[in-house]
Amino acid sequence: MKKIILLFIVAIISNTIAISQNSEEAEKLLNKVSENIKSYDNIYINYTYTLFNSEEDINQTNKGSFVTEDDKWKFVMLDVTRIFDGDKLYTISPDDEEVTISTQNPDDESTITPNKMLYFYEEGYNFEMDIVQYVGRKKIQYIKLIPMDSDAEIKYILLGVDIEFSQIYKVIETGVNDTQTTIAIVDFEVNLPLEESLFVFDKEKYKDYYMNILD
């Protein structure tokens, strides 16, 4: 009986050590990705955004892009363009022929920003190494992120990292309602020669639009 108990204890300790090492490896890789991203002068990304839920018969894919430099960025998604010039946020909606001008609130969860896409994993998650996938010659290591908040609407996130370049390759989020959201990076370019006007809102281009100035 004592031997059985001892073996059981050893098995628990070994499993705990393995989980701890797995978590440390995942954290080390995520830190490397963050350091790599923050080392660039600017980043330009094209991506696809897919929403899937078999029970609700939802399967939608859209394209998007964003470019960021310092604290400025430009974001295009679902035909809506958002420009943040470091002070004001301009949301341009062609369908509504409206431009909304406001001060960006970093705590506003409804506003998608490059930072939320590039650094979302830095806080609020436990993580562990998951599967390895080969896409052509690319080696993609997936890390499973599990929300610390037990009331979160997310079950878990699989973050795919391109090992060669320490860059985000794909993000697969599974919600508590089993809705799956996938962001797949199509192009990831860095340190480009950007025009200064890229982050400047040109009012003349939208003189026929309604200007909704919030603050």
N, C-alpha and C positions, 0 to 999 in steps of 0.2 A: 504493500500500500504506500509506504514512504517513497519507494522508487517511482511509483506512478505519479504521486504528487510532485516529486522533484522534477520529473520529466515534463509535467504540465507547466510548472513554473518556468523552466528553462525555455519551453516553446513560446510562452507568453513574452518573456524577456527578448527572445530572438526576434519575434514578430514586431515588437515595439521598436527595437533597434533598426530593423529593416525599414519600417515606416518612417522613422526619423531620418534615416539616410536618404530615402526617397524624397522626402520633403526638402531636405537640404540641397539635393541636386536640382530640384525644381526651382527653389529660391535662387540658387546660384545662376541658373540659366536666365531666369526672369530679370535678375539684376544686370546681367550682361546685355540683355536686350535693351533695357532702360538706358544704360550707359552709352550704348551704341547710338540709339536714337538721339539722345541729348547732345551728342558730339557733332551733329550735322548743323551746318549754317541754315539750311532750309530743307524741306521735304515736300515732294509732290507725289501724290498717290491717286491712282485710278482703282476702283473696286466695284464689285457687284454685291448687291444686298438682296438676300433671298429670305422670304417669309414662308414657312411651311407648317401646315396643320392638317393631317389627313382626315380627322373627324369633322373639321369645319370646311373641308374641301378648299383649302387655301394653298396656293402655290404660286407666289408672285416673285419675280426677279426684276430688280431695277439697277441701273448703273449710277455711280456717283464719283466724285473726285474732290480732293482738297489739296491746298498748298498752304504751308505755314512757315513763317520766318519770324524769329524772336517772339513777340507777343501779338503779332498780326497774323490773320489767316483769311482764307477764302474757301468757302464750302459750297458745293453744288450737289443737290439731291432732290429727286422727284421734281425737276424743273424749277426748284426754288434755290436761289442763290443767297448765301449769307456772307457778308464781308465785315470783318472786324478790323478797324484801322488802329487799334491800340487804345481807342477812347470810346467810340460809338459802334454799335452793331446795326448793320443795315440788312434787313430781310426783304428780298425782292421777289415778289410773286407775280409772274406774267399772267396767270389765269385770273387773278383778282385785279390786275393792273394797280397794284398797291405796293408801296415801300414803307415798311415799319422801321422807325428809327428809335433806338433805345440804348441805354447803358447796359452792357453785358453783365448779367448776374451769374457768376460761376456756380452758384448753388442751385440754379434753375435746371432741374432734371430734364425738362422738355426741350432744352436747347442743346442740339448736338454740336460738339466742338471737336477739333482735332485732338486736343488733349484727352478728351473722354475716350477717344478711339485708340490712342497710342499708349495711354498710361492707366487705363481703368483698373488694371490688375494689381496696382501697387498698394491698394488699401482695401480691407474688408473681406479678404478671402483666405481660406486655407488652401494649400495646393499640393499636388503630388504628380509625379511623372505618370504619363499614360502611354498610349501606343506610339510606335514609330511608323511613319508612312513614307514611301518613296514615290515621288512624282517626277518621272523621268530620272534625271541625275540628282534631283533635289532630295535631301534627307530632311523630312519634317518630323520634329519631335513634338508630340502633343502633351500639354500640361493640363491637368484637370483642376479647375478652380471651383471651390465650394464656398458659397456665401457663409460668413460667420453669423449673419442675421438669420435666425430661424424663421422669421416672418417674411423673408425675401420672396419675391415673385419668381426668382430664378432657382431652378434645381441645381444646375451646375453649368460651367462654361468649359469648353475645350479650346485651348489656345494653341494653335500650331505655329511652331517656330522653325524658320529656315536655319538649320544648324550652321551652314557655311558662312552666312552673312549675319547671323544673330538678329534676324528681322522677323517681324510678324508676317505670317503667310496666310493664316485663316483663323477666324473666330467663329465658333459654333456655340450658340447659347440655347439651352433648353429650359423652357419655363415650367412652372408648376402645372400649367394646363397643357403641357406637352407641345406647345408651339415652339418651333425651332427657327431661330434666326441665324443666318450665316452671312458673314462678311468675308469675301475672298479677295485678296489683293491681286490685281491684274498687273499693275505697274508700280514700282517703288523706285523713285528717282530722288537723288539728293544733291545738294550743293550746286544748284542750277543758277545761271545768270538771270535773275528776275528783274522785270521792269518795275520801277518805283510806283507806277500807276496801278499795279496789280491790286494793291490793297486800298485804293482810293475810290470812293463812291463818286461817280460822275453824274451829277444831278441832271445835266443836259440830256443824257440818254433816256431819262425817265420823266421828262417834263409833262407828259400826258398822264402820268400815274398819280394816284392819290397818295399824298405824303402823310402817313400816320405817325406823328411824333409823340412818343410816350413820355419822354422826359428830356 
